[in-house]
Amino acid sequence: KQVMVPLYDTLGPDAMRFITKQCEFEVMFVDTEKRFQAFVNNTYNHADGHKVKHVVCFEALSDESKALADEGLKVHDFTSLYQAVTEPIAPCPPTPEDVLVINFTSGTTGDPKGVILSHKNWVADMHAAVTAIPNGIMETDVWMSYLPAAHVFERALQFVMLSVGGSIGFFGGDTRNLVADAGALKPTVFGAVPRVWNKIYGKLQSAQNESFIKNKLIGWALRNKINMVKKGIDRNDSIYDKIVFKKIQALLGGRVRCAVSGAAPIKNDVLNSIRAALGCTIQEGYGQTETCAASTLTIAHDANPSVGAPVACTAIKLDSVPEMNYLAKND
């Protein structure tokens, strides 16, 4: 059985060589000619011992690029390879203990660490996270994919969408157009890091500073909506939404019903302002590659600063690391 190992293109040559050697890859998939050239020049040609035997490129390669490969490396065009398959591939159902993926993470010290995740790990975390989201994830839901595809959080959400028959829309590739892409797709479920939420908050502040009247109107609406949020009420059909927040909600398409914030802390005042303006529940979470993304998640409609309790499949224990002066008895 084959195991997928997703890699970031930002890992750098040393990390790529280390991972390629450690995993003893037989096949490498690359998306562009530029990355194919980088792989051959920076990884394949510097291999110590084991070498990759096949490279599949999603983009057509020039003769110049093909000439970079030696006789030990077979280069394939994805489209041609796909069209060459004429017979149905027999299904090969996994067992819960089979390895689904090895996700490499930079960690805090030394070489990248390969986290081995089983099908059982993945399914448990997917379902635990989904049950914490209001009404779960449904066939009618739409997820906007723009986070790194090698990251467990993005992969987990894509798996969830595929498992329920939901829709996935992929952004255009330019993060500067992220909000415009969301406005076009109209996702119902949205995930973001604080930098993206702060960008939306910045647009809210800019609108408020346009004039004296807008400052007073938006300030009035925000105060009242934030009071609702603090009482556990997330709604987008109030008078404040119809008069004031319709345009800010349209930035993400106007259909977001639930969202997740993670990867780094965000100021609670900022998050509550966005909850009020968008009129949807935004749950803050903490996760690790080792736990298939979700480790903890706030309860829906909880406006207090927190990353929440452990999700249903996860147990958390505080453990002291005396040599680093981290002690479980402290905060």
N, C-alpha and C positions, 0 to 999 in steps of 0.2 A: 504494500500500500504506500502511495506517495504522500509526502507531507509538504505543505506549502510553508515557505519562509519569506514573508514580505520584508522588503528592505527599503530604507529611506535613501533617496539620492543625495542627502546631505551628510551621510555618515563619514565620508572622506575615504581616501585610498587605503589607509592603514586598517581601518575597521572593516572595509569591504574584503580585503585580503584575509584578515583574521577569520571573519565569518565564513567566507567561501571555503577556506581550508578546514575549519572546524566541522562544518556541515557536510563536506565532501559532495557538493552539488554536482548532479549529472546534467541538469538543464537549468538555464538561466533565461528568464523572460525580461526583455527591456522594451520600453515604449517608443523611444525615438532614436534616430541615427546618432545624435550627439551623445546619448547615454551609451549606445553600443560602442562607439569609439572610445569613450572614457573607460568602459569595462575592459575592453581588449588592452588598451594602453596602460591602464593603471592597476588592473587586477590580474587579468589572465596572463599577461607577459611577465608578471612578477610572481607567479605562483610558485610556491615552494613545495614540491611533491605533487599532490593531487591537482588535477586540472579539470575544469568544466568541459564537457564533451559536446554539448549542443547549446546554441543560443537562438531563441525565437524573438524576432523583432516585430513589433506591431506596425512599424513604419517601413515603407520600402527603402532598401539600402542602395546607395550608389555603388558602382563597381570599385571605386576608390576605397570605400569602407569595407566591402567584401574582401578586398585584397589584404586587409590587415590581419585576417584570420589565417592561421597556419593549417597544415593538413590534419592536425589533431582536433580541430574545432569545426564542427558542422554548423553552418548558418542557415536558418530557416526564415521564410517570410510567413507571418501568421496567417494571412488570407489564403495563401496557397496550401498551407498545412491543413487549414480548416476544410477547404474544398476537397482535399485528397481523402478525407474520411467519408467513405461511402456506406459503411456498415454501422448499424447502431452499436454503441458501446454498452456492454452488459453492466447493469447496476452492481455496485459492490458496497452494500450497506455496512457501515462501521459498527463496532461495538462501543459502548459508552467509554471504555478505557482506551480506545484507539486515540493516537495523537492527531489532533485536528490541525494544529499550527504551532510553529516555534516562532515566537515574537521576540525580536531582539530589542533591548532597551539599553541606552547608554549607561544607566546606573549612575553612581556618584564617583566611582573610582575605577581605574584600570580599563581593561577591555570590555566591549559590549557583552551583556549577559543574555543568553538565550533562554526565554521562559517557555517551558514545554506545557502546552495546554491541551487537554483531552476534549473529546466531544461532550463528555459528562460535565466538565468544568464550564464549557461554553453555554450549554443548554441551561444549566442551573442558574448561571448569572443572568442570562437573557431573561428568563422567566421571573427571577427575583426582582430585577429592575422594572420590568414591564408591569408587574402587579402593584408596584408602588406609584405608578403613573395613573392619574384619574381616567377611568374607563379603559385602561390598557392601551394597546396599539391595535387599530382596526384596519380592515381592508380598504377603507375609504381614506386612510391617512396618507400624507405625502411628506417625505423626508428630503431635505436639501443636503446633498453631499458636497462638502467643500473642505472638510478636515482631512489630514493626510490618510490615504487609504491603507497605509501600513500600521496605523495606530489602532489599538484594540477598541477604543470608543467608537470610531467611525465604522470599523468592521462589525462590531456588535449591533449597531443600529441598522446596518445594511442587512445583516442576518435576520434581525427581527422583522424588518419590512418584507423580506422575501418569504419568511415563514408564515406570515398572515395574508400575503397577497397584496400588500400595500405598494405604493409607488415611490421610486427614488429618482430625484432630478439632480443632475450634476451641474455644478456651476461652470462658468465659461473659462476658468483658469486664471483669471486676473482678480486678485483679492480687492483691488480698488473698485471693482464693479460688483462686489458681493451683495450689497444691499439692493442694487438694481436687478441682479439675477433673482434674488428672493422675491422682489416685487412682481417679477414676471412669472415665476413658478407658483407662487402662492402656497407655500408649505403649511401643513397643519401642525407639524411637530418640528421644533427648531432646537438646535444645540449650538452653544457658543462659548467661547472663552471670554474672560473679562475685557480684553481689548476690543472685541466686537460689540459687547454690551455698552462699553464706554463710548463707542462710536455712535450708537443709537442715542445714548444719553446726551452726547454732544449736540446732536441734531435737535433734540428737545430743548436744550438750553439756547441754541442759536435762534430757534423759533420764538422763544420767550423774550429774547433780547432785541427782537426786530422793532418793537414799538412799545410805548407806554401801555397802550390798551392790551396788546398781546401779553405783556408781562403780567398785568393784573389778571387777565382772563385765564391764562395757563396756570398761574400761581394759585388762583382760586380753585380751579379744577383739580390740580395736583393734590392740594391739601385735603380735599374731600375724598378723592379716590384713594389716597394713601391711608386715610382713616378707615376706609372700607377694607383695604388690603390687610391692615393690622388686625382687623376683626375676622380675617379668614375669608373675605369675600373677593373673588376675582371674577370680574364681569366686564363685558365690552358693549353693553347695550343700555348704559345709563345715559342721562342727559348730558353728562360731561363728555362721554364718548362721541355722541352725535354732534355736539357743538365744537369741541376742542380737539379730541384725540384721533379723529377719523384719519387725518393725514399721516400722523406718526405711525398708526397701525397699518396704513397702506404701504409703508416702506417695506414691510415683510409680506405684503400681499393681502393683509386683512383677514387671514383665516387661521392664524396660529392659535391653537387652543391649549397647548402645553409646551414648555421649553425646559431645557436643562442648562445649567451653568457649571463649569468645572475647569480643571487644570491649574487654577490659581485662585487666590482669594479675591473677592470683590467687595467693595464697600456696601454695607447693608442699606444705607440711604439711597445709593445709586440703584441697587437692585429693586428696592421697593418702589422707587420712582418709575422704573421701567415696567414693573408689574402693573402699576396703576395706569400708565400710558397705553400699554399694549392690551391691558384687560385680560391677561391670561396668567395661569399659574406658572411660575418659574421655580423649579426645584434645583437646589444647589447640592452638588455631590462631590465626593472624594473617591479617587480610584487609583488602581495600580495595574500595570501589565499583568502582575502575578495573580490578580483576581479577575481577569477578563474584563477589566474596566471598572464596573461599579463595585465599590466597597461599602460606601455609605450614601444615603440620599435623604434629603429632608422630606418630611411629610408634606403632601400637597396642601397648599393654602397656608403654610406656616411662614410668617413674615419675620420671624426672629433670626438673628445672625447665627448660623450653624451649618455644618455639612451633614447633619442628620444622624440617624441611627444606622447600624449595620443592615444591609439588605438581607432578605430572608435566608439566603444560602451561605452567608458569611459570618464567621465568628472572629471577634477581634480581642486580642490580649495585648496589654502593654507590657513590654519586656525591657528591663534595664540594660544599658550598654555602659558600664562603669568607666571603661577606658576613654569614652567620648563625653563623659559626664552627663549622659542621658539617664535619668533615674525615674522609674515608674511611680515612685512616691511623690514626685513633684508634679506640677501642673501638666 
